Amino acid sequence: MSLLGFEDVMKADPSAMAKAVADWTEMARKYQGVQQRLETEVLPVTGGQNLWFGSTASAANLHISMTRQQSVDAQTEAKAVASIIKDAQGDFESAQKKLKQTVADAQADGMKVTGTGNVLFDVGALSKEERDYYHHDPDYQQSRHEAAGQWSRKITIFLEEATAADQRAALQLRRAAKVGDPLDQFNGQAVGGGDEADGRRAAELAARLKDGKTLSPEELAELNNLMKANSGSPVYGQTLLNTLGPEGTLLLADELELRLNDRDGKLKGEYGELQTNLANTIAGATRDPNTKFYQDFRKGLQEAGVKNINARHFGGKTEPIYGYQTLATLLQHGNAGYGKEFLNDLGTDVLAAERADKNRWSAHQFNGPRPDLVYDPVDGVLKLMGQNPDAATMFLDPKSPGAEDRLKYLLRDREWPTTYTNTLFGPPMNDKGTHQDGLAAALEAAATGDVPGEGSHNGGPHTPAQARVMQGAIDALDGGGKGSEIHDDLKMPIANALSDYVDDTHLILSEDVSNVQHNGAWEKNGEGHLGGSSDHLVRVMRGVADDPEAYATLYAAERAKAADALAVLPPDPQHAPEDRDIPARQVGTALGAYDAIRTSVILDEKDDRMEWAEKTGEFASTVNGSVTGFIPEVGDIAGGLVDLGISEWSDHIKEDAQNAGNSKSADAHYAALTQGKAMAAGWGDAHHADPKTTSVVSQELGTGHTTGHANAMSALGRNGQK
């Protein structure tokens, strides 16, 4: 696409388009006057009021009638042209406004924007001192160069938007005027501009693709233009999707997937863009669940979702691909974000379809023409929820309508489907196992309110619904005391989520009295918290701890919480035990549970125990000073305590692994206690506490550690084992 010139867009005067709209509207009015005069003054003479008779009169009447119809058609065409220009004016002005604002923002950021739209850092605008600093700091030069590139890309985006509006209007005007029509007559079927008209035109082109027909490169470009410009418009999207129908929409999606992956196919980039635009159109059309369109479209998807979309292709009846699989595949390509109600309803409907026939997608052959097929639509929809925490929480909260047993079903009861590949000379080759990465993403998002991977977990606070999800996950995972049996895909995400609840897990593991009264998730001052006994939590933590990074993440969060708890202990020896000794003991109790969990892993890991210990030490040691990521921020003193003893801790777990977790090196089982005591000593130094008070804090840590270690070992069924 050849872009409009930067200066042309910046200096264009869209008000001239408003005058054109007025002129074309006036033209339609004048043609209406012609029509009325013909109907009232001319046709009565030639057509039946006994004023003119004979063959000449009949011929004149036919001619005048045709002229009258031309005046009607001229009105239609003139109104359409006015509508197209008005719509184009709005689109162009929007792009121009965004372009001008981007230029102003770039200049405010110290950039120079050239007449061609290129962006450069304006070194000449710097003071002498600033220029000297700039020339002697390569990192600063690089950062300014990268910023200039980002501003250039934004300018290009809005130039593309203005160009697309121009091209869209040009195509519509040519079509409205019937350019190239050999009869050279006015267009009585001319369609104006606007979202509804765009939706009808897009549906006309999309229907041909759906039916397996080919669009010319120009038509494909036009369809993408319409899709991209209007994908956020409910009117456009509903017009398009209503015309195609739910099943037709899925057939179109499948056709795009096939063409995108056709080895010999052309225009793959255009089909890929169309795939994204169609997904975004569905997002825009389904944003409001309280519309008749939404209810009808959802009902249609319920029917089409369980139909074999592949039935029309050769061999498709023996290798069914269901509508929900096609839909989940399509939606993965969208980037506009889906409404939480739409995702919740879709997840509900896909699960209902699965429960009606549990073997519907239980095993699926790898599909060569569709290598990206989402064969498990349940996990596919959950993956989308991972990008929309509100939707994930809504879907997994046990108090949401119909969601009572959802976590239990997904985490314990569901038989997750697998894929297989047929071979020429042997039995089918199964995939390495089931995949639950969608569930993992949705669970982490639902429990924390954050999108996984964005590094935004900071220890809460959490809503009551989020806490119910986290508590429900713990309870479901530990159903029947099987918390240590957790799918590999879930281990790291659950560790991330639990780390975000470290304030609550610290209370639970340390047997704090404030938690005893709560059997499950509870609420205080509008915030949600975890509750229950420590045994459930310990077994789930043991389940994720097989992954060394997951264990290191959990431990790093607790170590930051421990440092924070120790940092605020009063150094005055006259303080009551509940102010200093009890909190110190609780820190030790929590750390004792972590030592027990680690010992359990080492006892079970057998040949892999040394690798686990080395990786765990490596991951834990990379978290320094002021902790970030999934670990809550801590104060200045705590920040100085959190790393004390981490090197010795790492050495201890390696020594423990080397001795196979037996009693030859009992002290090694207490790596967290060793670090805790190092923190206690650091606390004493930071507060200038007398040695006796520091010693009491250290002793309380040790007492608590013995309790926490014993409780956790008992919960893990390792009574008496060190």
C-alpha positions in Angstrom: 0.0 0.0 0.0 1.5 3.3 -1.1 1.0 5.7 1.8 -0.3 9.3 1.5 2.4 11.9 2.0 3.1 13.0 5.6 2.8 16.7 4.7 -0.3 16.0 2.7 -2.1 14.4 5.6 -0.8 17.0 8.1 -2.0 20.0 6.0 -5.1 18.6 4.5 -8.3 20.6 5.2 -11.1 18.0 5.7 -13.7 20.9 5.9 -13.7 20.8 2.1 -15.2 17.4 2.3 -18.0 18.8 4.4 -18.8 21.2 1.6 -18.8 18.3 -0.9 -21.3 16.5 1.4 -23.5 19.5 1.3 -23.3 19.9 -2.5 -24.1 16.2 -3.1 -27.0 16.4 -0.6 -28.3 19.5 -2.5 -27.9 17.6 -5.8 -30.2 14.8 -4.4 -32.7 17.5 -3.4 -32.7 19.0 -6.9 -33.2 15.6 -8.5 -36.1 15.1 -6.2 -37.6 18.3 -7.6 -37.1 17.0 -11.1 -38.9 13.8 -10.1 -41.8 15.7 -8.6 -42.2 18.0 -11.7 -42.2 15.0 -14.0 -44.8 13.2 -11.8 -47.1 16.2 -11.4 -46.6 18.2 -14.6 -45.5 15.9 -17.5 -46.6 12.3 -16.9 -50.3 13.3 -16.5 -50.2 14.7 -20.0 -48.7 11.6 -21.6 -50.1 9.0 -19.4 -53.9 9.0 -19.0 -55.6 12.3 -18.5 -57.0 12.4 -22.0 -54.7 15.2 -23.0 -52.6 13.4 -25.5 -53.4 10.2 -27.4 -51.8 7.8 -29.9 -48.5 6.1 -30.5 -46.5 9.2 -30.1 -48.0 9.8 -26.7 -47.2 6.3 -25.6 -43.6 6.6 -26.8 -43.3 9.9 -24.9 -44.8 8.4 -21.8 -42.3 5.6 -21.9 -39.4 8.0 -22.4 -40.6 10.3 -19.6 -41.1 7.4 -17.2 -37.5 6.3 -17.9 -36.3 9.8 -17.2 -38.3 9.9 -14.0 -36.7 6.6 -12.9 -33.3 8.1 -13.7 -34.1 11.1 -11.4 -34.9 8.6 -8.6 -31.7 6.7 -9.2 -29.8 9.9 -9.3 -31.1 10.8 -5.9 -30.0 7.4 -4.6 -26.5 7.8 -6.0 -26.1 11.4 -4.8 -27.2 10.5 -1.3 -24.8 7.5 -1.3 -21.9 9.7 -2.5 -22.7 12.3 0.2 -22.8 9.5 2.8 -19.5 8.0 1.6 -17.7 11.4 1.7 -19.1 12.1 5.2 -17.9 8.8 6.5 -14.5 9.3 4.9 -14.3 12.8 6.4 -14.8 11.3 9.9 -12.2 8.5 9.3 -9.7 10.9 7.8 -10.1 13.6 10.5 -9.7 10.9 13.2 -6.4 9.7 11.7 -5.2 13.3 11.1 -5.9 14.2 14.7 -4.0 11.3 16.0 -1.1 12.0 13.6 -0.9 15.6 14.7 -1.0 14.7 18.4 1.8 12.1 17.9 4.0 14.7 16.2 3.4 17.1 19.1 4.2 14.4 21.6 7.3 13.4 19.8 8.5 17.0 19.7 7.8 17.3 23.4 10.0 14.3 23.9 12.9 16.2 22.3 12.4 14.8 18.7 12.6 16.5 15.4 10.0 15.4 12.8 11.0 16.0 9.2 8.7 16.9 6.3 8.6 13.3 5.2 7.6 12.0 8.7 11.0 10.7 9.8 11.8 11.2 13.4 15.3 12.1 14.8 16.5 13.1 18.2 17.0 16.8 18.2 20.6 17.1 19.5 20.8 20.7 18.5 18.0 21.6 21.0 20.2 20.4 23.9 22.2 22.8 26.0 26.0 22.5 25.9 26.1 20.4 29.1 23.3 18.1 27.8 25.1 17.7 24.5 28.3 16.7 26.2 26.5 14.2 28.4 24.7 12.8 25.3 28.0 12.4 23.3 29.7 10.6 26.2 26.9 8.2 27.1 26.3 5.5 24.5 23.4 4.0 26.5 21.6 7.4 26.5 22.3 7.7 22.7 20.8 4.2 22.2 17.8 5.0 24.3 17.1 8.2 22.3 17.6 6.4 19.0 15.1 3.7 20.0 12.6 6.3 21.2 12.9 8.0 17.8 12.2 4.7 16.1 9.1 4.2 18.2 7.8 7.6 17.3 8.4 6.9 13.6 6.4 3.7 13.9 3.5 5.5 15.5 3.5 8.1 12.7 3.5 5.3 10.1 0.5 3.7 11.8 -1.6 6.8 11.5 -0.4 7.5 8.0 -1.6 4.0 7.2 -4.9 4.7 8.8 -5.4 7.9 6.8 -4.4 6.1 3.6 -6.8 3.3 4.3 -9.6 5.8 4.8 -8.8 7.4 1.4 -8.6 4.1 -0.4 -11.8 2.8 1.2 -13.6 6.0 0.1 -12.2 5.8 -3.4 -13.4 2.2 -3.9 -16.9 3.0 -2.5 -17.2 6.1 -4.7 -16.3 4.1 -7.8 -18.8 1.5 -7.0 -21.5 4.0 -6.2 -20.9 5.8 -9.5 -20.8 2.5 -11.4 -17.5 3.5 -13.0 -17.0 1.6 -16.2 -20.7 0.8 -16.6 -21.3 0.7 -20.4 -24.9 1.9 -20.0 -23.7 5.1 -18.3 -26.7 5.4 -16.1 -27.3 6.5 -12.5 -26.9 3.8 -9.9 -30.3 3.1 -8.2 -28.6 0.4 -6.0 -25.8 2.7 -4.8 -24.8 2.0 -1.1 -23.6 4.8 1.1 -20.9 4.9 3.7 -21.0 4.0 7.4 -20.6 0.9 9.5 -23.7 -0.9 8.3 -22.9 -0.4 4.7 -19.3 -1.5 5.3 -20.6 -4.6 7.0 -22.8 -5.5 4.0 -20.0 -5.1 1.6 -17.6 -7.1 3.8 -20.2 -9.9 4.1 -20.5 -10.0 0.3 -16.8 -10.5 -0.1 -16.4 -12.8 2.9 -19.3 -15.1 1.8 -17.4 -15.9 -1.4 -14.3 -16.9 0.6 -16.5 -19.0 2.9 -17.8 -20.9 -0.1 -14.3 -21.7 -1.2 -14.2 -19.1 -4.0 -11.2 -16.8 -4.7 -11.0 -13.0 -4.3 -8.8 -11.0 -6.4 -5.8 -9.3 -4.6 -7.7 -6.0 -4.9 -10.8 -7.5 -3.4 -8.9 -9.2 -0.6 -7.2 -5.9 0.2 -10.6 -4.2 0.2 -12.0 -6.8 2.6 -9.0 -6.4 5.0 -9.4 -2.6 4.8 -13.1 -2.8 5.8 -12.3 -5.4 8.5 -9.5 -3.5 10.1 -11.2 -0.1 10.0 -14.5 -1.4 11.5 -13.5 -4.3 13.7 -14.3 -2.4 16.9 -17.8 -1.3 15.6 -20.7 -3.4 17.0 -22.9 -2.2 14.1 -20.4 -3.3 11.5 -19.6 -6.6 13.2 -23.2 -7.5 13.9 -24.1 -6.7 10.2 -21.3 -8.9 8.9 -21.8 -11.8 11.4 -25.6 -11.8 11.0 -25.2 -12.1 7.2 -22.7 -14.9 7.5 -24.5 -16.6 10.4 -22.6 -18.4 13.2 -21.9 -21.6 11.1 -20.9 -19.5 8.1 -18.5 -17.5 10.3 -16.9 -20.8 11.4 -16.7 -22.0 7.8 -15.0 -18.8 6.9 -12.6 -19.1 9.8 -11.7 -22.7 8.7 -11.2 -21.6 5.1 -8.8 -18.9 6.2 -6.9 -21.4 8.3 -6.5 -23.7 5.3 -5.4 -20.9 3.0 -3.0 -19.6 5.5 -1.2 -22.9 5.8 -1.4 -23.9 2.1 2.2 -24.5 1.1 1.6 -23.4 -2.5 -0.8 -20.7 -1.6 -0.3 -17.0 -2.3 -1.3 -13.9 -0.3 -0.6 -15.7 3.0 0.1 -12.4 4.7 -3.3 -11.1 3.6 -5.1 -14.2 4.8 -3.3 -14.0 8.2 -4.3 -10.3 8.5 -7.9 -11.2 7.6 -7.9 -14.0 10.3 -6.9 -11.4 12.9 -9.4 -8.9 11.7 -12.2 -11.5 11.8 -11.4 -12.4 15.3 -11.3 -8.7 16.3 -14.7 -8.3 14.6 -16.2 -11.0 16.8 -14.7 -9.2 19.8 -16.3 -5.9 18.9 -19.7 -7.5 18.0 -20.0 -9.5 21.2 -18.9 -6.7 23.7 -22.4 -6.1 24.9 -24.1 -9.3 26.1 -27.5 -7.6 26.5 -28.4 -7.4 22.8 -30.6 -9.7 20.7 -27.7 -10.2 18.4 -25.5 -11.5 21.2 -28.2 -14.0 22.4 -28.9 -15.2 18.8 -25.2 -15.5 17.9 -24.5 -17.4 21.1 -27.4 -19.8 20.4 -26.1 -20.3 16.9 -22.6 -21.0 18.1 -24.0 -23.6 20.5 -25.4 -25.5 17.5 -22.5 -24.9 15.1 -19.9 -25.6 17.8 -20.7 -29.3 17.8 -21.0 -29.6 14.1 -18.3 -31.1 11.9 -16.8 -28.1 10.1 -14.5 -30.4 8.1 -17.4 -32.4 6.6 -17.4 -30.6 3.3 -13.8 -31.5 2.6 -12.5 -34.8 1.3 -12.1 -37.3 4.2 -13.5 -34.8 6.6 -16.3 -37.0 7.8 -13.8 -39.5 9.2 -11.6 -36.8 10.7 -14.1 -34.4 12.2 -13.2 -30.9 13.3 -15.9 -29.4 15.5 -17.0 -25.8 15.4 -15.7 -24.9 18.8 -12.3 -26.2 17.8 -12.3 -23.9 14.8 -13.6 -21.0 16.9 -11.0 -21.4 19.6 -8.3 -21.5 16.8 -9.6 -18.3 15.3 -9.9 -16.4 18.5 -6.3 -17.1 19.4 -5.4 -14.7 16.5 -7.3 -11.7 17.8 -5.6 -8.8 19.6 -8.5 -6.6 20.4 -9.5 -8.3 23.7 -12.8 -10.2 24.2 -15.5 -9.2 26.7 -15.5 -11.1 30.0 -19.1 -12.1 29.5 -18.4 -13.5 26.0 -15.5 -15.6 27.3 -17.5 -16.7 30.3 -20.4 -17.8 28.2 -18.2 -19.4 25.6 -16.3 -21.4 28.3 -19.7 -22.4 29.8 -21.0 -23.6 26.4 -17.8 -25.5 25.5 -17.8 -27.3 28.8 -21.5 -28.1 28.4 -20.8 -29.6 24.9 -18.0 -31.6 26.4 -20.1 -33.0 29.2 -22.8 -33.9 26.7 -20.2 -36.0 24.9 -17.0 -36.5 26.9 -15.3 -38.1 23.9 -16.0 -35.3 21.5 -12.4 -34.1 21.4 -10.8 -36.6 23.8 -8.2 -37.8 21.2 -7.5 -35.9 18.0 -5.3 -36.7 15.0 -2.7 -34.1 14.1 -4.1 -32.2 11.2 -1.5 -31.3 8.6 -3.5 -28.7 6.7 -4.3 -27.0 10.0 -1.2 -27.4 12.1 -2.3 -24.6 14.6 -5.7 -26.2 15.2 -6.8 -25.9 18.9 -7.9 -29.4 19.3 -8.9 -28.8 23.0 -11.3 -25.8 22.9 -11.7 -25.9 26.7 -8.0 -25.2 27.2 -8.1 -22.8 24.2 -10.8 -20.6 25.8 -9.1 -20.8 29.2 -5.9 -19.5 27.5 -7.9 -16.5 26.2 -9.1 -15.9 29.8 -5.4 -15.8 30.9 -5.2 -12.5 29.0 -8.4 -11.2 30.7 -8.1 -11.7 34.5 -11.7 -10.4 35.1 -13.1 -13.1 32.8 -10.9 -15.8 34.3 -12.0 -14.8 37.9 -15.6 -14.7 36.8 -15.4 -18.2 35.2 -13.4 -19.9 38.0 -14.9 -18.3 41.1 -16.9 -21.1 42.8 -19.6 -18.6 43.6 -20.2 -17.6 40.0 -23.4 -19.1 38.6 -22.8 -22.7 37.4 -19.2 -22.6 38.5 -19.5 -24.6 41.8 -17.5 -27.6 40.7 -15.6 -26.1 37.9 -12.2 -26.0 39.6 -12.6 -29.6 40.8 -13.6 -30.7 37.3 -10.7 -29.0 35.6 -8.1 -29.7 38.2 -9.1 -33.2 39.3 -11.9 -34.9 37.3 -11.4 -33.9 33.7 -9.8 -36.4 31.2 -7.6 -34.0 29.2 -7.5 -34.9 25.5 -4.3 -35.8 23.7 -3.2 -35.7 20.0 -1.8 -38.5 17.9 -0.2 -38.8 14.5 -0.8 -41.7 12.2 2.3 -43.4 10.8 2.7 -45.4 7.7 4.3 -48.4 9.2 3.1 -48.8 12.7 0.6 -47.7 15.4 -0.4 -44.1 15.8 2.3 -42.0 17.6 0.9 -40.2 20.6 1.7 -36.7 21.7 4.0 -36.5 24.7 1.0 -35.9 27.0 -1.9 -33.6 27.7 -1.5 -29.9 27.7 -3.0 -27.6 30.4 -1.2 -24.3 29.6 -4.5 -22.6 29.1 -5.8 -23.7 32.5 -2.5 -22.6 34.0 -2.8 -19.1 32.5 -6.4 -18.7 33.5 -5.8 -19.9 37.0 -2.9 -17.5 37.6 -4.9 -14.6 36.1 -8.0 -15.4 38.0 -6.3 -15.8 41.4 -4.1 -12.7 41.1 -5.9 -10.3 38.9 -2.8 -9.9 36.8 -1.9 -11.2 33.3 0.7 -13.9 33.6 4.2 -13.0 32.5 3.8 -9.3 32.9 5.6 -9.2 36.2 2.9 -7.3 37.9 2.3 -9.6 40.9 3.2 -7.7 44.0 1.6 -9.5 46.9 -2.0 -8.3 46.7 -4.4 -7.0 47.8 -6.9 -9.5 46.3 -10.7 -9.3 45.8 -12.8 -11.9 47.6 -13.5 -13.6 44.3 -9.8 -13.9 43.5 -9.2 -15.4 46.9 -12.0 -17.9 46.4 -10.4 -19.0 43.2 -7.0 -19.5 44.9 -8.6 -21.3 47.8 -10.7 -23.4 45.5 -7.6 -24.4 43.5 -5.8 -25.5 46.7 -8.8 -27.5 47.9 -9.3 -29.1 44.5 -5.7 -29.9 44.0 -5.5 -31.5 47.5 -8.7 -33.5 47.0 -8.1 -36.8 48.7 -4.8 -35.6 50.0 -3.3 -35.7 46.5 -1.9 -32.1 46.5 1.5 -33.4 45.6 0.2 -34.7 42.2 0.2 -31.6 40.0 0.5 -31.4 36.2 3.8 -30.0 35.0 2.0 -27.1 33.1 0.5 -25.9 36.4 3.5 -26.0 38.7 5.1 -22.6 37.9 1.8 -20.7 37.5 0.5 -22.0 40.9 3.8 -21.0 42.5 3.5 -17.5 40.9 -0.1 -17.2 42.3 0.7 -18.5 45.8 3.7 -16.1 45.9 1.2 -13.3 45.4 -0.6 -14.5 48.5 2.5 -14.7 50.7 0.9 -12.6 53.4 -1.8 -15.3 53.8 0.4 -18.3 53.3 2.8 -17.0 55.9 -0.1 -16.9 58.4 -1.3 -20.3 57.5 2.2 -22.0 57.6 3.1 -20.2 60.8 -0.1 -21.4 62.5 -1.1 -17.8 63.3 -4.1 -17.7 65.6 -5.8 -15.1 63.4 -6.2 -17.7 60.7 -7.5 -20.6 62.8 -11.0 -19.4 62.8 -11.2 -19.5 59.0 -11.8 -22.8 57.2 -11.4 -21.3 53.8 -11.3 -18.1 51.9 -12.5 -15.1 54.0 -13.0 -11.4 53.6 -11.9 -8.4 55.7 -12.5 -4.8 54.8 -13.4 -5.7 51.2 -10.3 -7.8 50.6 -10.1 -11.5 50.1 -7.7 -13.8 52.1 -6.8 -17.5 52.2 -7.6 -19.6 55.2 -7.8 -23.2 56.3 -5.2 -25.6 57.8 -1.6 -25.8 56.7 -1.7 -29.4 55.6 -3.6 -28.7 52.4 -1.3 -25.8 51.5 1.8 -27.8 52.3 0.8 -30.7 50.0 0.0 -28.3 47.1 3.3 -26.5 47.6 5.1 -29.9 47.7 3.3 -30.7 44.4 4.7 -27.6 42.6 8.1 -27.9 44.3 9.2 -30.6 41.9 9.9 -27.7 39.5 13.0 -26.1 41.0 12.1 -22.6 39.7 8.6 -23.0 41.3 10.1 -23.9 44.7 12.6 -21.1 44.4 9.8 -18.6 43.6 7.8 -19.8 46.6 10.8 -19.7 49.0 11.9 -16.3 47.7 8.5 -14.8 48.5 8.5 -16.3 52.0 12.1 -15.2 52.6 11.1 -11.6 51.7 8.1 -11.9 54.0 10.3 -13.3 56.8 12.7 -10.4 56.3 9.9 -7.9 56.4 8.4 -9.5 59.6 11.8 -9.5 61.3 12.7 -6.0 60.3 9.8 -4.5 62.3 10.4 -6.4 65.5 11.0 -3.9 68.4 14.6 -4.2 69.8 13.6 -3.0 73.3 14.0 -6.1 75.5 11.1 -4.8 77.7 8.5 -5.4 75.0 5.9 -8.1 75.6 6.5 -11.5 73.8 3.5 -11.0 71.5 5.4 -8.0 70.0 8.7 -9.7 69.2 9.1 -13.3 70.3 5.8 -14.7 68.8 6.4 -13.1 65.4 9.9 -14.4 65.4 8.7 -17.9 66.2 6.1 -17.7 63.5 8.8 -16.8 60.9 10.7 -19.9 62.0 7.5 -22.0 61.7 6.9 -20.9 58.2 10.6 -21.5 57.2 10.4 -24.9 58.8 7.6 -25.9 56.5 9.8 -24.9 53.5 12.7 -27.0 54.8 10.3 -30.0 55.1 9.0 -29.5 51.6 12.5 -29.3 50.2 13.6 -32.4 52.1 10.6 -34.3 50.7 11.6 -33.4 47.2 15.1 -34.5 47.7 14.0 -37.8 49.2 11.8 -38.4 46.2 13.9 -37.1 43.3 16.4 -39.9 43.5 18.8 -39.6 40.5 17.7 -36.0 39.7 18.1 -34.6 43.3 21.5 -33.0 42.6 20.2 -31.3 39.4 17.1 -30.1 41.3 19.2 -28.7 44.2 21.6 -26.9 41.8 18.8 -25.3 39.8 16.9 -24.3 42.9 20.0 -22.6 44.4 20.6 -20.9 41.1 17.1 -19.6 40.8 16.9 -18.4 44.4 20.2 -16.7 44.3 19.3 -14.5 41.3 16.7 -12.6 43.5 18.7 -9.8 45.0 18.2 -7.1 47.6 15.0 -5.1 46.9 12.9 -8.0 45.7 10.8 -7.7 42.5 8.6 -9.8 40.2 6.3 -12.2 42.0 7.7 -11.2 45.4 6.3 -8.4 47.5 8.3 -5.3 47.9 10.0 -4.9 51.3 11.2 -1.9 53.3 14.8 -0.6 53.6 15.8 -2.8 56.6 14.1 -5.8 55.2 15.8 -5.3 51.9 19.1 -5.5 53.7 18.1 -8.7 55.5 16.5 -10.7 52.6 19.8 -11.8 51.1 21.6 -12.7 54.3 22.6 -16.3 54.3 21.3 -17.1 50.8 24.7 -18.4 49.8 24.8 -20.8 52.8 21.2 -21.7 52.1 22.2 -22.8 48.5 25.2 -24.7 49.8 23.0 -26.5 52.4 20.4 -27.8 49.9 23.2 -29.1 47.6 24.8 -30.8 50.6 21.4 -32.2 51.5 20.9 -33.6 48.0 24.4 -35.1 48.0 23.6 -37.0 51.2 20.3 -38.2 49.6 18.3 -36.5 52.3 19.4 -38.9 55.1 20.5 -38.2 58.6 24.3 -38.1 57.8 24.0 -34.3 57.6 20.9 -33.4 59.6 21.8 -29.7 59.7 21.5 -29.5 56.0 17.8 -30.2 56.3 17.6 -26.8 58.0 18.9 -24.5 55.3 16.0 -22.1 55.7 16.6 -22.0 59.5 20.2 -21.2 58.9 19.2 -18.3 56.7 16.5 -17.2 59.2 19.1 -17.0 61.9 21.4 -15.0 59.6 18.5 -12.6 59.2 18.0 -12.4 62.9 21.6 -11.5 63.4 21.3 -8.9 60.7 18.2 -7.5 62.5 20.2 -7.2 65.7 22.9 -5.2 63.9 20.5 -3.0 62.1 18.6 -2.1 65.3 21.7 -2.1 67.6 19.9 -4.6 69.8 21.7 -6.1 72.7 23.1 -9.6 72.1 20.7 -11.2 74.5 17.7 -9.9 72.7 19.1 -10.9 69.4 19.8 -14.4 70.8 16.1 -14.7 72.0 14.9 -13.8 68.5 17.2 -16.5 67.1 16.1 -19.1 69.6 12.4 -18.3 68.9 13.1 -18.8 65.2 14.6 -22.2 66.0 11.6 -23.2 68.2 9.2 -22.3 65.5 11.2 -24.1 62.9 11.0 -27.4 64.8 7.2 -27.0 64.9 6.8 -26.0 61.3 9.1 -28.7 60.1 7.4 -31.4 62.1 3.9 -30.3 61.0 4.8 -30.2 57.3 6.5 -33.6 57.4 3.4 -35.0 59.0 1.2 -33.4 56.3 3.5 -35.0 53.7 3.3 -38.5 55.3 6.9 -38.5 56.4 6.6 -38.7 60.2 9.9 -39.3 61.8 11.9 -38.7 58.6 14.5 -35.9 58.6 
